[in-house]
Amino acid sequence: MKCELSEAPLQNPALSKPAAARIRGTYKNKKRMKLLYIYEYSDNDPVSAKGDFLWGKTRQCLKKLAQKNGKDFHCDIAGGLFHKRINGGTAWRRIANLLWMHVSAPIKLFLYRPDIVFVRTSPPLIQMTYLFWGKLFGARVYPWIMDYHPVFGARSTQKGTLQNKIWSLFDKLDAALLPWAAKAVCLDENMGDLIRERSRGRLQAFVCPTFALNEVEPLDLAKKKASVDQISFLYAGTLGRSHKTDILEKLLARLSEKTKVTLSYCGRTKDAPARLKKIADAANAQFKSYSFIEKYEDLGKFYKEKGFDWGIVLLNEELAGVVSPSKFSGYTSFGLPIVYIGPDRTNAHMICKKFGAGIAICDPEEIDDAVQKFLNPETQPQMASNTAASRTYFSADAAKRLAEFLYGEMY
């Protein structure tokens, strides 16, 4: 499957003739184009994995395309005050980044005078600010939507609360500004659907998944045996508001009636061990907790040593199109198949249905069928083998496809 441009019935007439005079460089000179990239944690190193590898790889591919076709491509970066990733949305450094990037947006546009603005959705709401100022400065703005914060906030907070009212206001503002985008880049088909819905059919969405940040050596994690006498599940990473666990608990309970089940956790979420242990206890399953694995390349060795059979990926139904779980890549990159519990048309769902590298449960009624698959001794080895095809699609080659899309928009 290739990254695709989802068609919209109407074009965006607001961008055909910019309302404001262009105070930047010559827009009509197609041989030289200036792109301004916006991301909280990005520095100006195009190759550093410690900076922003996703854009660094895409930028390299874009530069090669331009050189190959005799074009002059220039890229500027507008990041936060602090480039080191910080956990927690209320950490003072993240707040400082947020304030700085929103306030400095018109200054950046004035100084850099870009033809194209490619804005990744971190810090929260930053695409709204650049859509507004980009309209005034006559620059074409392309949101790169990773997490759709205003929609997430509106859907995940309790209705009637002050917090929900604030997020609902941002949600409405975002929907009003979204048609001002030239096009949008998003992670899965659900996001593409949401973008078209919110833009009232006026905006096209280019669907391109994120890709593996590190090339690693996959291991043989297939468990070939005559019968399934035990099953070991691992949940790794963040466990938060977007991860309901009721279907997972029902699945584990059904499996525990047939075989020995172990649920393990590895990550940094403080309340996750207690939360998952409660689920395991209710399902009559064993629970284990492990320390966070600092080095990504050590995950495969960890999986093999502990004997995990399946990696767990969760997403709430109401957040389809708002976030797209990428946790699967931390499993499948090393050869571990997944169990995905959530809505369809996500990349995790694609891993299961298109590549056959996991079992998807999109509805509680599918639990019994999933149980039969888990208890079939041929299922896990086959799906572990199928992870190879999924690794190709979610590899760094996706950067080339994204670069080709951006090149086509610029020249």
C-alpha positions in Angstrom: 0.0 0.0 0.0 1.3 3.5 -0.9 0.7 6.7 0.8 -2.2 8.3 -0.9 -3.9 11.6 -1.5 -7.5 11.3 -0.4 -9.7 13.2 -2.8 -12.1 15.9 -1.7 -15.1 17.1 -3.7 -14.2 20.7 -3.6 -10.9 22.6 -3.8 -10.1 25.4 -1.4 -10.7 28.7 -3.2 -9.3 30.8 -0.3 -5.8 29.7 -1.3 -5.9 30.4 -5.0 -5.4 34.1 -4.6 -3.8 35.1 -1.2 -5.6 37.9 0.5 -2.5 39.6 1.7 0.4 40.9 -0.4 3.3 38.5 -0.4 6.1 40.1 1.6 8.4 37.2 1.2 10.6 36.1 -1.8 9.3 35.5 -5.3 6.5 33.0 -5.3 6.4 32.7 -9.0 10.0 31.6 -9.3 9.4 27.9 -9.1 13.1 27.1 -9.4 13.8 28.2 -5.9 11.3 27.4 -3.1 11.6 28.2 0.6 10.0 25.9 3.1 9.6 26.6 6.8 9.2 23.6 9.1 7.5 23.9 12.4 8.0 21.4 15.3 8.6 21.9 19.0 11.6 19.5 19.3 13.2 20.1 15.9 16.7 21.6 15.7 18.5 22.5 12.5 20.4 19.2 12.2 18.8 17.3 9.2 20.4 13.9 10.1 20.5 13.8 13.9 18.4 11.1 15.4 18.6 13.0 18.7 16.8 15.9 17.0 13.8 15.2 14.7 14.6 12.1 12.7 11.2 12.0 10.9 11.7 15.4 9.3 15.5 15.0 9.0 15.0 11.9 6.8 12.2 13.6 4.7 14.3 16.7 4.3 17.2 14.7 3.0 15.0 13.0 0.4 13.4 16.4 -0.6 16.8 18.0 -1.1 17.9 15.1 -3.3 14.8 15.3 -5.4 15.3 19.1 -5.9 19.0 18.6 -6.9 18.1 15.8 -9.3 15.6 18.0 -11.1 17.8 21.2 -11.1 15.7 23.0 -8.5 16.9 25.1 -5.6 15.4 24.0 -2.3 15.9 25.9 1.0 14.5 24.9 4.4 14.3 26.9 7.6 13.4 25.5 11.0 11.3 27.0 13.7 11.4 25.0 16.9 10.9 25.5 20.6 13.2 27.1 23.1 14.0 23.6 24.4 14.7 20.8 22.0 15.0 17.9 24.4 11.8 15.9 24.6 9.9 16.3 27.9 7.3 14.1 29.3 4.2 15.8 30.7 2.2 18.5 29.0 2.3 20.8 32.0 6.1 20.7 32.5 7.4 24.3 32.6 9.7 23.8 29.6 6.8 22.6 27.5 4.7 25.6 28.5 7.6 27.8 27.6 7.9 26.1 24.2 4.2 26.5 23.6 4.1 30.2 24.5 7.2 31.0 22.5 6.2 29.2 19.3 2.7 30.7 19.2 3.8 34.2 19.9 6.8 34.1 17.6 4.8 32.7 14.6 4.3 36.0 12.8 7.9 37.0 13.4 9.1 33.7 11.9 6.9 34.2 8.8 8.2 37.8 8.4 11.9 36.8 8.8 11.9 33.6 6.7 9.3 34.6 4.1 8.5 31.0 3.1 6.5 29.7 0.2 5.5 26.6 2.1 4.9 26.1 5.8 4.9 22.5 7.0 3.7 22.5 10.6 3.7 19.4 12.8 1.1 19.5 15.6 3.5 20.0 18.5 3.2 22.0 20.7 -0.6 21.7 20.8 -2.7 24.0 18.6 0.3 25.4 16.7 -1.3 24.5 13.4 -4.1 26.9 14.2 -1.7 29.8 14.7 0.2 29.2 11.5 -3.0 28.7 9.5 -4.1 32.2 10.7 -0.9 34.0 10.1 -0.1 32.0 7.0 -3.3 33.3 5.5 -2.3 36.9 6.2 1.3 36.5 5.0 0.2 34.6 1.8 2.1 31.4 2.6 0.6 28.0 1.9 0.3 26.0 5.1 0.3 22.2 5.3 -0.5 20.8 8.8 1.2 17.5 9.6 -1.3 16.1 12.0 0.1 13.6 14.5 -2.2 14.0 17.5 -5.3 16.2 16.9 -5.2 18.0 20.2 -8.3 20.2 20.1 -10.5 17.3 19.1 -8.8 15.0 21.6 -9.4 17.5 24.4 -13.0 18.1 23.5 -13.8 14.3 23.3 -11.8 13.1 26.3 -12.8 15.7 28.9 -16.1 15.5 30.9 -18.9 17.5 29.3 -20.0 20.6 31.1 -16.6 21.1 32.9 -14.6 24.2 32.4 -11.8 22.1 30.8 -14.2 20.7 28.3 -15.6 24.1 27.5 -12.1 25.5 26.8 -11.2 22.5 24.6 -14.5 22.8 22.8 -13.7 26.4 21.9 -10.4 25.4 20.5 -12.1 22.6 18.6 -14.4 25.0 16.9 -11.6 27.5 16.1 -9.6 24.7 14.6 -12.5 23.6 12.4 -13.0 27.2 11.3 -9.3 27.6 10.3 -8.7 24.2 8.8 -10.1 25.0 5.3 -7.4 27.7 5.1 -4.8 24.9 4.8 -3.5 24.0 1.3 -3.6 20.3 2.1 -3.0 18.2 5.2 -0.7 15.3 5.9 -2.0 12.7 8.4 -1.2 9.2 9.7 -4.2 7.0 8.8 -7.5 6.8 6.9 -9.5 7.7 10.0 -7.6 11.0 10.3 -8.2 11.6 6.6 -11.9 11.1 7.1 -11.9 13.5 10.1 -10.0 16.2 8.2 -12.4 16.1 5.3 -15.4 16.2 7.7 -14.0 19.2 9.7 -13.1 21.1 6.5 -16.5 20.5 5.1 -15.1 18.6 2.2 -12.8 21.5 1.1 -9.5 19.9 2.1 -7.5 17.0 0.7 -5.5 14.8 3.1 -2.3 13.0 2.2 -2.2 9.8 4.2 1.3 8.7 5.2 2.2 6.8 8.3 5.1 7.6 10.6 8.0 5.2 10.1 10.5 3.4 12.2 13.1 5.7 13.6 15.8 3.1 13.9 16.7 0.2 11.7 17.0 -2.8 13.9 17.7 -6.5 13.4 14.5 -8.5 13.7 14.6 -11.7 15.7 12.8 -15.0 15.4 10.1 -14.6 18.0 7.9 -17.3 16.6 6.7 -19.9 19.1 6.4 -23.2 17.3 4.8 -25.8 19.5 2.2 -28.5 19.3 -0.4 -26.8 21.6 -0.8 -23.4 23.3 -0.2 -24.3 26.9 0.5 -20.7 27.9 0.2 -17.2 26.4 2.3 -14.2 27.3 1.1 -10.7 26.5 3.2 -7.5 26.8 1.9 -3.9 27.1 4.8 -1.5 26.6 4.8 2.3 26.8 2.2 4.8 27.8 -1.1 3.8 29.3 -3.4 6.8 29.5 -6.9 8.3 28.8 -6.9 7.0 25.2 -6.4 3.4 26.3 -9.6 1.7 27.6 -9.0 -1.8 28.9 -12.4 -3.4 29.3 -12.2 -5.5 26.2 -8.7 -6.5 27.0 -9.9 -7.8 30.4 -12.7 -9.8 28.8 -10.2 -11.3 26.3 -7.8 -12.3 29.1 -10.6 -13.8 31.2 -11.8 -16.0 28.2 -8.3 -17.1 27.5 -7.6 -17.9 31.2 -10.5 -20.4 31.1 -8.5 -22.4 28.4 -4.8 -21.9 29.2 -2.3 -20.1 31.4 -2.1 -16.4 30.7 0.5 -13.8 31.7 0.1 -10.0 31.3 3.3 -7.9 31.5 4.0 -4.2 31.6 7.1 -2.3 30.6 7.0 1.5 30.6 7.1 4.7 32.6 3.4 5.4 33.3 3.2 5.5 37.1 -0.2 4.0 37.6 0.0 1.5 34.8 1.4 -1.4 36.8 -1.4 -1.2 39.4 -4.0 -0.7 36.7 -2.9 -3.7 34.7 -2.4 -5.9 37.7 -6.0 -5.2 38.6 -7.1 -6.3 35.2 -4.9 -9.5 35.4 -6.3 -10.4 38.8 -9.9 -9.9 37.6 -9.1 -12.1 34.6 -7.4 -14.8 36.7 -4.1 -14.1 34.8 -0.6 -13.7 36.2 0.9 -10.2 36.1 4.6 -9.1 35.8 6.2 -5.6 35.7 9.5 -4.7 34.1 11.7 -1.6 34.2 11.6 0.7 31.2 14.1 -0.3 28.4 16.2 2.7 27.7 17.7 1.7 24.4 15.2 1.0 21.5 17.6 -1.5 19.9 17.5 -3.6 23.1 13.8 -4.3 22.9 14.1 -7.4 20.7 16.5 -9.0 23.1 14.1 -8.2 25.9 11.1 -9.7 24.1 13.1 -12.9 23.4 14.5 -13.3 26.9 11.1 -12.9 28.6 9.3 -15.1 26.0 6.5 -12.7 25.0 4.1 -14.0 22.4 2.1 -10.9 21.6 2.4 -7.1 22.0 -0.7 -5.2 23.0 -2.0 -2.0 21.2 -5.1 -0.1 22.5 -7.1 2.8 21.3 -10.5 4.1 22.4 -13.2 4.0 19.7 -14.1 7.7 20.2 -10.6 8.7 19.3 -10.5 7.2 15.9 -9.0 9.9 13.6 -7.7 11.9 16.6 -4.7 9.8 17.4 -3.1 7.0 15.6 -1.3 4.4 17.7 2.3 3.8 16.7 3.2 1.5 19.5 2.9 -1.5 17.1 6.2 -0.6 15.4 8.1 -1.2 18.7 6.8 -4.7 18.6 6.7 -5.7 14.9 10.1 -4.1 14.1 11.6 -6.9 16.1 9.3 -9.6 14.9 6.7 -9.7 17.7 3.1 -9.9 16.4 0.4 -7.7 18.0 -3.1 -7.9 19.4 -4.9 -4.6 18.5 -8.1 -3.6 20.4 -9.6 -0.5 18.9 -11.3 1.0 15.8 -10.6 -0.1 12.3 -8.8 2.0 9.6 -5.8 2.7 11.8 -2.3 1.6 11.0 -2.4 -0.9 13.8 -5.5 -2.4 12.2 -3.7 -2.5 8.9 -0.9 -4.4 10.5 -3.4 -7.1 11.4 -5.7 -7.1 8.4 -3.4 -6.2 5.5 -0.2 -7.8 6.6 -1.5 -10.6 8.9 0.9 -9.7 11.6 -1.6 -9.5 14.4 -5.1 -10.1 15.7 -7.5 -7.2 15.6 -10.6 -6.9 17.9 -12.8 -3.9 16.9 -15.9 -5.1 18.7 -16.5 -7.2 21.9 -18.4 -9.7 19.7 -15.1 -10.6 18.0 -13.5 -11.8 21.3 -14.6 -15.5 20.8 -13.2 -15.6 17.3 -9.9 -14.1 18.6 -9.7 -16.6 21.4 -9.8 -19.5 18.8 -7.0 -17.8 16.9 -4.8 -17.4 20.0 -5.3 -21.1 20.9 -4.4 -22.3 17.5 -0.6 -23.2 17.7 -0.1 -22.2 14.0 -1.4 -18.6 14.5 1.5 -17.0 16.5 4.4 -18.4 14.4 2.7 -17.4 11.1 1.9 -13.9 12.3 5.4 -13.4 13.7 6.7 -14.3 10.2 4.3 -11.8 8.6 5.8 -8.9 10.5 8.6 -8.8 7.9 6.2 -7.4 5.2 4.8 -4.8 7.6 8.3 -3.6 8.4 8.9 -2.7 4.8 5.7 -0.5 4.6 6.5 1.3 7.9 10.2 1.7 7.2 12.1 4.9 6.5 11.1 4.6 2.8 7.9 6.4 3.9 10.1 9.5 4.1 10.6 9.3 0.3 6.9 9.2 -0.3 6.3 12.2 1.9 9.2 14.1 0.2 7.7 13.3 -3.2 4.3 14.7 -2.0 5.9 17.9 -0.8 8.1 18.2 -3.9 4.9 18.0 -6.1 3.3 20.7 -4.0 6.3 23.1 -4.4 7.4 22.6 -8.0 
